[in-house]
Amino acid sequence: MKENVHKEISDLKGMVNRWYDFYLGCADGSEYDQVHVEEFDEVVDQQLSPYLQRLRECKHLDRKELRDLYSWLGKMHLNLSEAISQVEPKPQEDPIVTLLKGLELTDKQKKAVADYLK
């Protein structure tokens, strides 16, 4: 692989790592978090795969190099799926408390609300 192609592949891997970090950061521990893995795969398919195929067609990558890249992408998929499954849900604050915190209440009003909630 030529040096300029090697640098390009390195830059692409950096981009994929940023996508990985983004989708992992979207996980909140809900039962639907695996959708982020599907979105990651979709972005890779739409944004990266055509470019890699073009590099292969132009003979900048041989079959083994392309296979190695797709193997690496597959590992990223598995790692993201595993990492997302490990995300613990954050305790949710009562929505009433959240609402009340956003209001500008006087001390007397705050006391009245606290007494009512007891």
VMD Tcl script that builds the backbone (N, CA, C; Angstrom):
set m [mol new atoms 354]
animate dup $m
set s [atomselect $m all]
$s set {name element resname resid chain x y z} {
  {N N MET 1 A 0.852 -1.174 0.000}
  {CA C MET 1 A 0.000 0.000 0.000}
  {C C MET 1 A 0.899 1.239 0.000}
  {N N LYS 2 A 0.569 2.167 -0.873}
  {CA C LYS 2 A 1.344 3.404 -0.943}
  {C C LYS 2 A 1.138 4.232 0.312}
  {N N GLU 3 A 2.112 5.065 0.603}
  {CA C GLU 3 A 2.085 5.875 1.827}
  {C C GLU 3 A 0.856 6.792 1.873}
  {N N ASN 4 A 0.509 7.421 0.738}
  {CA C ASN 4 A -0.651 8.319 0.753}
  {C C ASN 4 A -1.960 7.548 0.983}
  {N N VAL 5 A -2.050 6.327 0.471}
  {CA C VAL 5 A -3.241 5.504 0.693}
  {C C VAL 5 A -3.273 5.037 2.149}
  {N N HIS 6 A -2.112 4.697 2.679}
  {CA C HIS 6 A -2.022 4.290 4.083}
  {C C HIS 6 A -2.503 5.426 4.989}
  {N N LYS 7 A -2.099 6.663 4.687}
  {CA C LYS 7 A -2.540 7.814 5.480}
  {C C LYS 7 A -4.044 8.007 5.350}
  {N N GLU 8 A -4.561 7.844 4.138}
  {CA C GLU 8 A -5.998 7.979 3.913}
  {C C GLU 8 A -6.774 6.941 4.725}
  {N N ILE 9 A -6.309 5.718 4.740}
  {CA C ILE 9 A -6.961 4.655 5.520}
  {C C ILE 9 A -6.889 4.984 7.006}
  {N N SER 10 A -5.770 5.500 7.443}
  {CA C SER 10 A -5.625 5.893 8.847}
  {C C SER 10 A -6.628 6.999 9.199}
  {N N ASP 11 A -6.788 7.965 8.300}
  {CA C ASP 11 A -7.769 9.036 8.525}
  {C C ASP 11 A -9.191 8.477 8.565}
  {N N LEU 12 A -9.484 7.529 7.687}
  {CA C LEU 12 A -10.812 6.911 7.667}
  {C C LEU 12 A -11.082 6.145 8.961}
  {N N LYS 13 A -10.067 5.453 9.459}
  {CA C LYS 13 A -10.233 4.736 10.730}
  {C C LYS 13 A -10.481 5.713 11.869}
  {N N GLY 14 A -9.813 6.864 11.829}
  {CA C GLY 14 A -10.065 7.896 12.839}
  {C C GLY 14 A -11.501 8.384 12.786}
  {N N MET 15 A -12.022 8.550 11.569}
  {CA C MET 15 A -13.404 8.974 11.387}
  {C C MET 15 A -14.358 7.918 11.951}
  {N N VAL 16 A -14.084 6.649 11.673}
  {CA C VAL 16 A -14.927 5.565 12.192}
  {C C VAL 16 A -14.867 5.541 13.716}
  {N N ASN 17 A -13.702 5.777 14.286}
  {CA C ASN 17 A -13.591 5.832 15.753}
  {C C ASN 17 A -14.420 6.971 16.333}
  {N N ARG 18 A -14.483 8.105 15.643}
  {CA C ARG 18 A -15.315 9.210 16.119}
  {C C ARG 18 A -16.794 8.840 16.026}
  {N N TRP 19 A -17.183 8.160 14.955}
  {CA C TRP 19 A -18.572 7.690 14.854}
  {C C TRP 19 A -18.879 6.727 15.997}
  {N N TYR 20 A -17.950 5.826 16.271}
  {CA C TYR 20 A -18.091 4.854 17.363}
  {C C TYR 20 A -18.339 5.598 18.678}
  {N N ASP 21 A -17.481 6.579 18.968}
  {CA C ASP 21 A -17.611 7.338 20.217}
  {C C ASP 21 A -18.948 8.080 20.281}
  {N N PHE 22 A -19.367 8.651 19.148}
  {CA C PHE 22 A -20.638 9.368 19.111}
  {C C PHE 22 A -21.798 8.438 19.448}
  {N N TYR 23 A -21.872 7.305 18.768}
  {CA C TYR 23 A -23.007 6.391 18.989}
  {C C TYR 23 A -22.958 5.748 20.368}
  {N N LEU 24 A -21.771 5.505 20.884}
  {CA C LEU 24 A -21.671 5.002 22.259}
  {C C LEU 24 A -22.172 6.066 23.227}
  {N N GLY 25 A -21.845 7.320 22.952}
  {CA C GLY 25 A -22.311 8.419 23.805}
  {C C GLY 25 A -23.819 8.625 23.757}
  {N N CYS 26 A -24.466 8.166 22.702}
  {CA C CYS 26 A -25.933 8.283 22.586}
  {C C CYS 26 A -26.654 7.272 23.468}
  {N N ALA 27 A -25.975 6.215 23.856}
  {CA C ALA 27 A -26.611 5.159 24.659}
  {C C ALA 27 A -26.890 5.674 26.063}
  {N N ASP 28 A -28.101 5.349 26.551}
  {CA C ASP 28 A -28.472 5.780 27.896}
  {C C ASP 28 A -28.910 4.622 28.793}
  {N N GLY 29 A -28.660 3.414 28.314}
  {CA C GLY 29 A -29.018 2.244 29.120}
  {C C GLY 29 A -30.431 1.761 28.894}
  {N N SER 30 A -31.112 2.311 27.904}
  {CA C SER 30 A -32.487 1.867 27.645}
  {C C SER 30 A -32.467 0.566 26.847}
  {N N GLU 31 A -33.620 -0.057 26.790}
  {CA C GLU 31 A -33.720 -1.323 26.056}
  {C C GLU 31 A -33.584 -1.131 24.549}
  {N N TYR 32 A -33.662 0.092 24.090}
  {CA C TYR 32 A -33.599 0.370 22.656}
  {C C TYR 32 A -32.225 0.842 22.186}
  {N N ASP 33 A -31.230 0.768 23.029}
  {CA C ASP 33 A -29.902 1.294 22.701}
  {C C ASP 33 A -29.233 0.606 21.510}
  {N N GLN 34 A -29.591 -0.635 21.232}
  {CA C GLN 34 A -28.945 -1.324 20.103}
  {C C GLN 34 A -29.256 -0.646 18.769}
  {N N VAL 35 A -30.252 0.229 18.739}
  {CA C VAL 35 A -30.530 0.974 17.514}
  {C C VAL 35 A -29.320 1.836 17.135}
  {N N HIS 36 A -28.528 2.223 18.117}
  {CA C HIS 36 A -27.340 3.030 17.835}
  {C C HIS 36 A -26.294 2.218 17.065}
  {N N VAL 37 A -26.236 0.927 17.314}
  {CA C VAL 37 A -25.333 0.052 16.564}
  {C C VAL 37 A -25.815 -0.026 15.110}
  {N N GLU 38 A -27.125 -0.154 14.939}
  {CA C GLU 38 A -27.680 -0.197 13.581}
  {C C GLU 38 A -27.411 1.109 12.837}
  {N N GLU 39 A -27.526 2.235 13.541}
  {CA C GLU 39 A -27.244 3.532 12.917}
  {C C GLU 39 A -25.769 3.638 12.546}
  {N N PHE 40 A -24.902 3.151 13.422}
  {CA C PHE 40 A -23.462 3.134 13.141}
  {C C PHE 40 A -23.203 2.333 11.863}
  {N N ASP 41 A -23.798 1.148 11.768}
  {CA C ASP 41 A -23.623 0.305 10.581}
  {C C ASP 41 A -24.130 1.012 9.321}
  {N N GLU 42 A -25.255 1.695 9.456}
  {CA C GLU 42 A -25.826 2.398 8.305}
  {C C GLU 42 A -24.907 3.516 7.824}
  {N N VAL 43 A -24.333 4.254 8.760}
  {CA C VAL 43 A -23.410 5.325 8.388}
  {C C VAL 43 A -22.176 4.743 7.701}
  {N N VAL 44 A -21.659 3.659 8.236}
  {CA C VAL 44 A -20.504 3.011 7.608}
  {C C VAL 44 A -20.863 2.559 6.198}
  {N N ASP 45 A -22.026 1.916 6.048}
  {CA C ASP 45 A -22.445 1.433 4.726}
  {C C ASP 45 A -22.621 2.576 3.735}
  {N N GLN 46 A -23.251 3.653 4.180}
  {CA C GLN 46 A -23.542 4.752 3.264}
  {C C GLN 46 A -22.335 5.630 2.978}
  {N N GLN 47 A -21.546 5.894 3.992}
  {CA C GLN 47 A -20.469 6.865 3.851}
  {C C GLN 47 A -19.113 6.253 3.506}
  {N N LEU 48 A -18.837 5.087 4.018}
  {CA C LEU 48 A -17.499 4.528 3.901}
  {C C LEU 48 A -17.375 3.429 2.855}
  {N N SER 49 A -18.332 2.532 2.826}
  {CA C SER 49 A -18.232 1.382 1.916}
  {C C SER 49 A -18.051 1.768 0.445}
  {N N PRO 50 A -18.809 2.738 -0.082}
  {CA C PRO 50 A -18.591 3.098 -1.493}
  {C C PRO 50 A -17.172 3.622 -1.749}
  {N N TYR 51 A -16.657 4.350 -0.781}
  {CA C TYR 51 A -15.304 4.887 -0.926}
  {C C TYR 51 A -14.265 3.765 -0.917}
  {N N LEU 52 A -14.441 2.794 -0.020}
  {CA C LEU 52 A -13.508 1.664 0.034}
  {C C LEU 52 A -13.585 0.829 -1.243}
  {N N GLN 53 A -14.784 0.646 -1.746}
  {CA C GLN 53 A -14.931 -0.104 -3.002}
  {C C GLN 53 A -14.241 0.631 -4.153}
  {N N ARG 54 A -14.357 1.923 -4.148}
  {CA C ARG 54 A -13.699 2.711 -5.194}
  {C C ARG 54 A -12.179 2.596 -5.082}
  {N N LEU 55 A -11.651 2.608 -3.875}
  {CA C LEU 55 A -10.207 2.412 -3.690}
  {C C LEU 55 A -9.778 1.052 -4.234}
  {N N ARG 56 A -10.614 0.053 -4.048}
  {CA C ARG 56 A -10.317 -1.289 -4.570}
  {C C ARG 56 A -10.376 -1.304 -6.099}
  {N N GLU 57 A -11.400 -0.683 -6.665}
  {CA C GLU 57 A -11.549 -0.648 -8.117}
  {C C GLU 57 A -10.382 0.076 -8.791}
  {N N CYS 58 A -9.878 1.093 -8.122}
  {CA C CYS 58 A -8.746 1.859 -8.671}
  {C C CYS 58 A -7.399 1.223 -8.329}
  {N N LYS 59 A -7.453 0.063 -7.712}
  {CA C LYS 59 A -6.272 -0.733 -7.370}
  {C C LYS 59 A -5.339 -0.045 -6.352}
  {N N HIS 60 A -5.947 0.800 -5.502}
  {CA C HIS 60 A -5.173 1.383 -4.403}
  {C C HIS 60 A -5.131 0.426 -3.216}
  {N N LEU 61 A -6.101 -0.501 -3.189}
  {CA C LEU 61 A -6.144 -1.543 -2.164}
  {C C LEU 61 A -6.266 -2.885 -2.865}
  {N N ASP 62 A -5.579 -3.885 -2.317}
  {CA C ASP 62 A -5.791 -5.228 -2.866}
  {C C ASP 62 A -6.896 -5.918 -2.048}
  {N N ARG 63 A -7.264 -7.111 -2.459}
  {CA C ARG 63 A -8.371 -7.820 -1.800}
  {C C ARG 63 A -8.112 -8.061 -0.325}
  {N N LYS 64 A -6.887 -8.442 -0.001}
  {CA C LYS 64 A -6.557 -8.720 1.399}
  {C C LYS 64 A -6.677 -7.452 2.241}
  {N N GLU 65 A -6.187 -6.335 1.728}
  {CA C GLU 65 A -6.268 -5.080 2.475}
  {C C GLU 65 A -7.732 -4.668 2.678}
  {N N LEU 66 A -8.542 -4.823 1.642}
  {CA C LEU 66 A -9.959 -4.492 1.760}
  {C C LEU 66 A -10.647 -5.431 2.755}
  {N N ARG 67 A -10.314 -6.718 2.680}
  {CA C ARG 67 A -10.876 -7.695 3.616}
  {C C ARG 67 A -10.470 -7.359 5.045}
  {N N ASP 68 A -9.214 -6.948 5.234}
  {CA C ASP 68 A -8.754 -6.560 6.573}
  {C C ASP 68 A -9.529 -5.349 7.108}
  {N N LEU 69 A -9.806 -4.401 6.224}
  {CA C LEU 69 A -10.574 -3.225 6.647}
  {C C LEU 69 A -11.997 -3.615 7.043}
  {N N TYR 70 A -12.620 -4.464 6.246}
  {CA C TYR 70 A -13.975 -4.904 6.597}
  {C C TYR 70 A -13.976 -5.761 7.858}
  {N N SER 71 A -12.923 -6.502 8.082}
  {CA C SER 71 A -12.803 -7.271 9.321}
  {C C SER 71 A -12.703 -6.317 10.513}
  {N N TRP 72 A -11.909 -5.266 10.360}
  {CA C TRP 72 A -11.761 -4.256 11.413}
  {C C TRP 72 A -13.110 -3.582 11.686}
  {N N LEU 73 A -13.851 -3.261 10.620}
  {CA C LEU 73 A -15.179 -2.652 10.787}
  {C C LEU 73 A -16.132 -3.609 11.511}
  {N N GLY 74 A -16.046 -4.892 11.205}
  {CA C GLY 74 A -16.865 -5.882 11.890}
  {C C GLY 74 A -16.545 -5.940 13.379}
  {N N LYS 75 A -15.262 -5.826 13.712}
  {CA C LYS 75 A -14.869 -5.812 15.128}
  {C C LYS 75 A -15.387 -4.555 15.814}
  {N N MET 76 A -15.356 -3.435 15.089}
  {CA C MET 76 A -15.889 -2.195 15.656}
  {C C MET 76 A -17.381 -2.362 15.954}
  {N N HIS 77 A -18.100 -3.010 15.050}
  {CA C HIS 77 A -19.529 -3.276 15.251}
  {C C HIS 77 A -19.734 -4.101 16.524}
  {N N LEU 78 A -18.989 -5.194 16.640}
  {CA C LEU 78 A -19.131 -6.068 17.815}
  {C C LEU 78 A -18.755 -5.339 19.099}
  {N N ASN 79 A -17.667 -4.568 19.051}
  {CA C ASN 79 A -17.231 -3.818 20.235}
  {C C ASN 79 A -18.277 -2.789 20.654}
  {N N LEU 80 A -18.858 -2.092 19.658}
  {CA C LEU 80 A -19.880 -1.095 19.972}
  {C C LEU 80 A -21.112 -1.760 20.572}
  {N N SER 81 A -21.527 -2.859 20.003}
  {CA C SER 81 A -22.687 -3.579 20.524}
  {C C SER 81 A -22.446 -4.008 21.973}
  {N N GLU 82 A -21.269 -4.536 22.242}
  {CA C GLU 82 A -20.929 -4.969 23.601}
  {C C GLU 82 A -20.856 -3.770 24.557}
  {N N ALA 83 A -20.186 -2.698 24.124}
  {CA C ALA 83 A -20.045 -1.516 24.983}
  {C C ALA 83 A -21.409 -0.905 25.301}
  {N N ILE 84 A -22.281 -0.844 24.303}
  {CA C ILE 84 A -23.614 -0.277 24.528}
  {C C ILE 84 A -24.425 -1.153 25.471}
  {N N SER 85 A -24.266 -2.458 25.362}
  {CA C SER 85 A -25.021 -3.341 26.258}
  {C C SER 85 A -24.566 -3.205 27.709}
  {N N GLN 86 A -23.377 -2.653 27.926}
  {CA C GLN 86 A -22.849 -2.465 29.280}
  {C C GLN 86 A -23.266 -1.136 29.914}
  {N N VAL 87 A -23.862 -0.241 29.114}
  {CA C VAL 87 A -24.255 1.069 29.632}
  {C C VAL 87 A -25.402 0.897 30.619}
  {N N GLU 88 A -25.223 1.439 31.791}
  {CA C GLU 88 A -26.233 1.357 32.850}
  {C C GLU 88 A -27.164 2.560 32.754}
  {N N PRO 89 A -28.461 2.339 32.924}
  {CA C PRO 89 A -29.386 3.477 32.897}
  {C C PRO 89 A -29.128 4.409 34.072}
  {N N LYS 90 A -29.258 5.685 33.798}
  {CA C LYS 90 A -29.085 6.679 34.862}
  {C C LYS 90 A -30.407 6.815 35.604}
  {N N PRO 91 A -30.324 6.987 36.918}
  {CA C PRO 91 A -31.576 7.144 37.666}
  {C C PRO 91 A -32.315 8.394 37.177}
  {N N GLN 92 A -33.601 8.238 36.982}
  {CA C GLN 92 A -34.420 9.340 36.487}
  {C C GLN 92 A -35.000 10.127 37.656}
  {N N GLU 93 A -34.902 11.430 37.540}
  {CA C GLU 93 A -35.507 12.303 38.529}
  {C C GLU 93 A -37.009 12.367 38.260}
  {N N ASP 94 A -37.770 12.464 39.306}
  {CA C ASP 94 A -39.224 12.590 39.164}
  {C C ASP 94 A -39.528 13.802 38.281}
  {N N PRO 95 A -40.377 13.643 37.263}
  {CA C PRO 95 A -40.667 14.758 36.353}
  {C C PRO 95 A -41.271 15.975 37.051}
  {N N ILE 96 A -42.002 15.750 38.144}
  {CA C ILE 96 A -42.573 16.872 38.902}
  {C C ILE 96 A -41.451 17.692 39.527}
  {N N VAL 97 A -40.462 16.996 40.080}
  {CA C VAL 97 A -39.325 17.681 40.697}
  {C C VAL 97 A -38.564 18.471 39.634}
  {N N THR 98 A -38.365 17.870 38.477}
  {CA C THR 98 A -37.677 18.559 37.379}
  {C C THR 98 A -38.444 19.818 36.990}
  {N N LEU 99 A -39.755 19.707 36.872}
  {CA C LEU 99 A -40.584 20.856 36.521}
  {C C LEU 99 A -40.474 21.950 37.572}
  {N N LEU 100 A -40.576 21.549 38.825}
  {CA C LEU 100 A -40.534 22.528 39.913}
  {C C LEU 100 A -39.184 23.239 39.988}
  {N N LYS 101 A -38.110 22.529 39.695}
  {CA C LYS 101 A -36.783 23.153 39.720}
  {C C LYS 101 A -36.667 24.253 38.672}
  {N N GLY 102 A -37.394 24.081 37.576}
  {CA C GLY 102 A -37.334 25.071 36.499}
  {C C GLY 102 A -38.177 26.307 36.775}
  {N N LEU 103 A -39.044 26.262 37.782}
  {CA C LEU 103 A -39.902 27.407 38.104}
  {C C LEU 103 A -39.188 28.345 39.062}
  {N N GLU 104 A -39.478 29.593 38.932}
  {CA C GLU 104 A -38.911 30.585 39.858}
  {C C GLU 104 A -39.933 30.828 40.964}
  {N N LEU 105 A -39.856 30.020 41.996}
  {CA C LEU 105 A -40.804 30.101 43.103}
  {C C LEU 105 A -40.213 30.910 44.252}
  {N N THR 106 A -41.093 31.579 44.973}
  {CA C THR 106 A -40.658 32.269 46.186}
  {C C THR 106 A -40.429 31.217 47.270}
  {N N ASP 107 A -39.790 31.613 48.337}
  {CA C ASP 107 A -39.540 30.675 49.437}
  {C C ASP 107 A -40.860 30.136 50.008}
  {N N LYS 108 A -41.866 30.996 50.089}
  {CA C LYS 108 A -43.160 30.575 50.616}
  {C C LYS 108 A -43.791 29.535 49.685}
  {N N GLN 109 A -43.676 29.747 48.395}
  {CA C GLN 109 A -44.223 28.786 47.430}
  {C C GLN 109 A -43.464 27.460 47.492}
  {N N LYS 110 A -42.148 27.535 47.621}
  {CA C LYS 110 A -41.339 26.316 47.717}
  {C C LYS 110 A -41.747 25.500 48.946}
  {N N LYS 111 A -41.970 26.206 50.073}
  {CA C LYS 111 A -42.374 25.521 51.296}
  {C C LYS 111 A -43.736 24.873 51.109}
  {N N ALA 112 A -44.644 25.563 50.465}
  {CA C ALA 112 A -45.992 25.027 50.246}
  {C C ALA 112 A -45.930 23.770 49.368}
  {N N VAL 113 A -45.098 23.791 48.337}
  {CA C VAL 113 A -44.954 22.634 47.471}
  {C C VAL 113 A -44.342 21.465 48.247}
  {N N ALA 114 A -43.306 21.752 49.037}
  {CA C ALA 114 A -42.647 20.704 49.829}
  {C C ALA 114 A -43.639 20.080 50.810}
  {N N ASP 115 A -44.439 20.916 51.462}
  {CA C ASP 115 A -45.440 20.390 52.389}
  {C C ASP 115 A -46.481 19.543 51.665}
  {N N TYR 116 A -46.867 19.947 50.486}
  {CA C TYR 116 A -47.868 19.202 49.719}
  {C C TYR 116 A -47.339 17.843 49.277}
  {N N LEU 117 A -46.057 17.795 48.916}
  {CA C LEU 117 A -45.452 16.549 48.414}
  {C C LEU 117 A -45.144 15.531 49.512}
  {N N LYS 118 A -45.179 15.969 50.760}
  {CA C LYS 118 A -44.854 15.054 51.864}
  {C C LYS 118 A -45.862 13.992 52.036}
}
mol reanalyze $m
mol bondsrecalc $m
mol representation Tube
mol addrep $m
